[in-house]
């Protein structure tokens, strides 16, 4: 099977200790839609930032490439390796 690209918007909030915590990821059909949703998420009360990223791979084998940042809004982690 060929690689499939995923476009994702992911919000972040701060826990009681001030650590950044990822919220619920939302998947979209295009990069532009994921970017628009990340911007909207970043403006929600309690959200300190959001980002849009893409990741591609083969869901049949589970082999995926590293995430590539499309756009970030507000405070987000610098390391995308855990996405």
Secondary structure as UniProt FT lines:
FT   STRAND          4..14
FT   TURN            16..17
FT   STRAND          20..22
FT   STRAND          26..28
FT   HELIX           31..42
FT   TURN            45..46
FT   STRAND          49..58
FT   TURN            59..62
FT   STRAND          63..64
FT   STRAND          68..74
FT   TURN            81..82
//
